Amino acid sequence: MPRKPAKPLWTSPLWTRIDRYFGELLAPSDEKLDSAIKANRKARLPAIDVSPLLGKFLQILVQITKAKRVLEIGTLGGYSTIWMARALPRGGRIVSLEFCPRHAEIARGNLRNAGLLNRVDIRVGPALSSLPQLKSSGAGPFDFIFIDADKVNNPKYLQWALKLSRRGTVIVVDNVVRQGSVVKAKSSDPDIVGTRRCLEMMAAEPRLSAVALQTVGVKGLDGFAMALVIR
């Protein structure tokens, strides 16, 4: 009787277990983070918060770059904001842009509960309206920029990130794999078109040194792009 083929090592249950193992070991949750997730679920926010490991990764990046001025495009319920705000040095501050007033209010509650609201300035409205206001008010340059909002506008967010950056600024763009669909060059999906255009801009922009990594874990096949402003 022929043997059944071995189960591939890359199946979802395995990578999910590994991600959870890494998360429990290296990015353990706590009461404040758990409360934020519970509040987001109770309010029926989209379940698209960053994973605990990506939250910890963002926190470490803020620490490595010694960022005092952080820009976040896409607040949702503030879960990623909490991770980054915890890494800020004395006097550090995050400006976080959120389109939906209800999401912003929930995020403020989560940040207040975490004792971090005084480090975060949540601005409500379309990011493409808020970003020019930040520029004109002299809010930049930012040391670290995290882009995690509507993917169709990622190219425009990247352009504004460059305008609000300096040499040495680190820019992270989340969810660039689109469950593998990013390779579909002829896709008409606005999110895929926006993601591909953003990556192409990162590759062509002489002021950036960029890389993209795909990941597997509790969110399935995912990934992020990261760029350093070099000039």
C-alpha positions in Angstrom: 0.0 0.0 0.0 1.6 3.3 -1.0 2.5 5.7 1.8 0.8 9.0 2.1 3.1 11.9 1.3 4.5 13.7 4.3 2.6 16.7 5.5 4.5 19.9 4.3 6.3 21.8 7.1 4.8 25.1 5.9 1.2 24.3 6.6 -0.7 27.0 8.4 -1.2 25.1 11.7 2.5 24.7 12.1 3.5 28.3 11.4 0.7 29.5 13.7 2.0 27.3 16.5 5.5 28.6 15.9 4.3 32.2 15.9 2.4 31.7 19.1 5.4 30.0 20.7 7.7 32.9 19.7 5.1 35.4 20.8 4.5 33.9 24.2 8.3 33.6 24.7 9.5 37.0 23.3 6.4 39.2 23.1 4.2 38.2 26.0 1.0 40.1 26.4 0.0 41.9 29.6 -3.2 43.4 31.1 -3.0 46.6 29.2 -2.4 45.0 25.8 -5.1 42.3 26.5 -7.5 45.1 27.5 -6.9 46.9 24.2 -7.6 43.8 22.1 -10.7 43.1 24.1 -12.0 46.6 23.8 -11.4 46.5 20.0 -13.3 43.3 19.7 -16.1 44.5 21.9 -16.4 47.6 19.7 -16.4 45.3 16.6 -13.4 47.0 15.1 -11.9 45.1 12.1 -9.6 42.3 13.5 -6.6 43.6 11.7 -4.4 44.7 14.6 -0.7 43.9 14.2 0.4 40.6 15.7 2.1 40.6 19.1 5.4 39.8 17.4 5.1 42.7 15.0 4.1 45.0 17.8 7.3 43.9 19.7 9.3 44.4 16.4 8.0 47.9 16.0 8.9 48.6 19.7 12.4 47.4 19.2 12.8 49.5 16.0 11.7 52.6 17.9 14.3 51.7 20.5 17.1 51.0 18.0 16.5 54.2 16.1 16.2 56.2 19.4 13.1 57.8 17.8 11.6 60.7 19.7 9.2 61.7 16.9 7.0 58.9 15.5 4.4 59.1 12.8 1.8 56.4 12.5 -0.6 56.4 9.6 -3.6 54.2 10.7 -4.4 54.0 14.4 -7.3 51.6 14.4 -7.8 50.8 18.2 -4.3 51.8 19.2 -2.8 48.4 19.8 0.4 49.0 17.7 0.5 52.5 19.1 0.8 51.1 22.6 3.7 49.0 21.6 5.6 51.9 20.1 4.7 54.4 22.8 6.2 52.2 25.4 9.5 52.5 23.6 9.6 56.3 23.5 12.3 58.1 25.4 11.5 60.9 27.8 9.8 63.7 25.8 9.1 61.4 22.9 5.7 61.6 21.1 3.7 59.8 18.5 1.4 61.5 16.0 -1.2 58.9 14.9 -3.6 59.5 12.0 -7.0 57.8 12.0 -9.8 58.3 9.5 -12.7 57.0 11.7 -13.7 59.1 14.7 -15.1 56.1 16.5 -11.9 54.1 16.0 -9.9 57.1 17.3 -12.1 57.4 20.4 -11.6 53.7 21.2 -7.8 54.1 20.7 -7.8 57.0 23.1 -9.5 54.9 25.7 -7.0 52.1 25.2 -4.1 54.5 25.4 -5.5 56.1 28.5 -6.0 52.7 30.1 -2.3 51.9 29.3 -1.2 55.2 30.8 0.2 56.4 27.5 -2.3 58.9 26.1 0.0 61.8 27.1 2.6 60.5 24.6 0.2 60.2 21.6 -1.5 62.9 19.5 -4.4 61.2 17.6 -5.6 63.3 14.7 -8.9 62.4 13.1 -9.7 62.7 9.4 -8.3 61.5 6.0 -4.6 61.1 6.4 -4.1 62.8 3.0 -5.6 65.9 4.6 -3.7 65.6 7.9 -0.3 65.0 6.3 -0.1 68.4 4.5 -1.2 70.0 7.8 1.6 68.3 9.6 4.1 69.5 7.0 2.9 73.1 7.1 2.9 73.2 10.9 6.5 72.1 11.0 5.7 68.8 12.9 8.5 66.9 11.2 10.9 65.5 10.5 9.9 62.2 12.1 12.5 59.7 13.1 10.2 56.6 12.6 7.2 56.3 10.4 4.7 53.3 10.4 2.3 53.1 7.5 -0.7 50.7 8.1 -3.8 52.3 6.6 -5.8 51.9 3.4 -3.4 50.2 1.0 -4.7 51.9 -2.2 -3.1 55.1 -0.9 0.2 53.6 0.1 2.1 55.4 -2.7 0.8 58.8 -1.6 1.6 57.9 2.1 5.1 57.0 1.0 5.5 60.4 -0.8 4.4 62.2 2.3 6.6 60.1 4.5 9.6 61.2 2.5 8.5 64.9 2.9 8.2 64.4 6.6 11.5 62.5 7.1 15.2 63.2 7.4 18.3 61.3 6.7 18.2 58.3 9.0 14.4 58.0 9.2 13.1 54.5 9.1 9.8 53.9 7.2 7.8 50.6 7.7 4.9 49.7 5.4 2.7 46.8 6.7 0.8 44.1 4.9 2.6 44.2 1.6 2.2 40.5 0.7 -1.6 40.6 0.4 -1.8 36.8 1.1 0.5 36.3 -1.9 -1.5 38.4 -4.3 1.2 41.0 -4.5 2.8 39.0 -7.3 -0.3 39.4 -9.6 1.0 42.1 -11.9 -2.2 42.4 -13.8 -4.5 42.6 -10.8 -7.1 45.3 -10.7 -7.6 45.1 -7.0 -6.9 48.7 -5.7 -5.1 47.4 -2.6 -2.7 45.2 -4.7 -2.2 48.0 -7.2 -1.4 50.4 -4.4 0.9 48.0 -2.7 2.8 47.2 -5.9 3.2 50.8 -6.8 4.5 51.7 -3.3 7.1 48.9 -3.5 8.1 50.1 -7.0 8.5 53.6 -5.7 10.7 52.3 -2.8 12.9 50.5 -5.3 13.3 53.5 -7.6 13.7 56.2 -5.0 17.4 57.2 -4.7 16.8 58.6 -1.2 15.8 55.1 0.1 17.5 51.8 0.8 14.6 49.4 1.1 13.8 45.8 1.7 10.6 43.7 1.9 10.1 40.5 3.9 7.3 38.0 3.8 6.2 36.4 7.0 3.9 33.5 8.1 2.2 33.3 11.5 -1.0 33.9 13.3 -2.2 36.2 10.5 -1.3 33.7 7.7 0.9 34.8 4.9 1.8 38.4 5.4 4.8 40.7 5.3 6.2 44.2 5.5 8.6 46.6 3.7 11.1 48.7 5.5 13.2 51.6 4.1 16.0 53.8 5.5 16.2 57.3 4.3 19.8 57.6 3.2 20.0 61.1 1.8 
